[in-house]
Every structure is written in C-alpha cells, then in structure tokens.
Amino acid sequence: MANPFEFIQDVRTEAGKVTWPTRRETGVTTAMVLIMVVLAAVFFVAVDEVIHFAVSLILGYGSR
C-alpha cells in the first residue's frame, strides 16, 4: 500500500492529464440539457393528457 503522500501526488498527476471543458463548452452543454428537459416535460404532459382523454372516453367520465 502506498503512503498517503505518494497517493496525493498520483492523484494530482492524473488530474493534470484531464482535458477540462472550456467555459463556452460547459455553457452550451448546460443549455442543451435544459432544452432537452423542457422538451421531455412537454412530451410527458402531452402523453398524459392523451391517455387521460382516452381513459375518460373509455370509462365514460366527464371532463375534469
């Protein structure tokens, strides 16, 4: 087992090899994720409304 000092040196060496994203790349990726979340939410609300309408027709319930 390596001593803690060697471990910390190894971690710093490996962290230095990481290719970190630029501020612009991070912003673009964040925006894409937010857009996809909104689109998914709208999709699931629409599907829920369609299913609600279909079940209401089948079971003979009135509108909300």
For each residue, the residues with C-beta under 8 A, 3 or more apart:
1:
2: 6 7 10
3: 6 7
4: 7 8
5: 8 9
6: 2 3 9 10
7: 2 3 4 10 11
8: 4 5 11 12
9: 5 6 12 13
10: 2 6 7 13 14
11: 7 8 14 15
12: 8 9 15 16
13: 9 10 16 17
14: 10 11 17 18
15: 11 12 18
16: 12 13
17: 13 14
18: 14 15
19:
20:
21: 25 26 29
22: 25 26
23: 26 27
24: 27 28
25: 21 22 28 29
26: 21 22 23 29 30
27: 23 24 30 31
28: 24 25 31 32
29: 21 25 26 32 33
30: 26 27 33 34
31: 27 28 34 35
32: 28 29 35 36
33: 29 30 36 37
34: 30 31 37 38
35: 31 32 38 39
36: 32 33 39 40
37: 33 34 40 41
38: 34 35 41 42
39: 35 36 42 43
40: 36 37 43 44
41: 37 38 44 45
42: 38 39 45 46
43: 39 40 46 47
44: 40 41 47 48
45: 41 42 48 49
46: 42 43 49 50
47: 43 44 50 51
48: 44 45 51 52
49: 45 46 52 53
50: 46 47 53 54
51: 47 48 54 55
52: 48 49 55 56
53: 49 50 56 57
54: 50 51 57 58
55: 51 52 58 59 61
56: 52 53 59 60 61 62 63
57: 53 54 60
58: 54 55
59: 55 56
60: 56 57
61: 55 56
62: 56
63: 56
64:
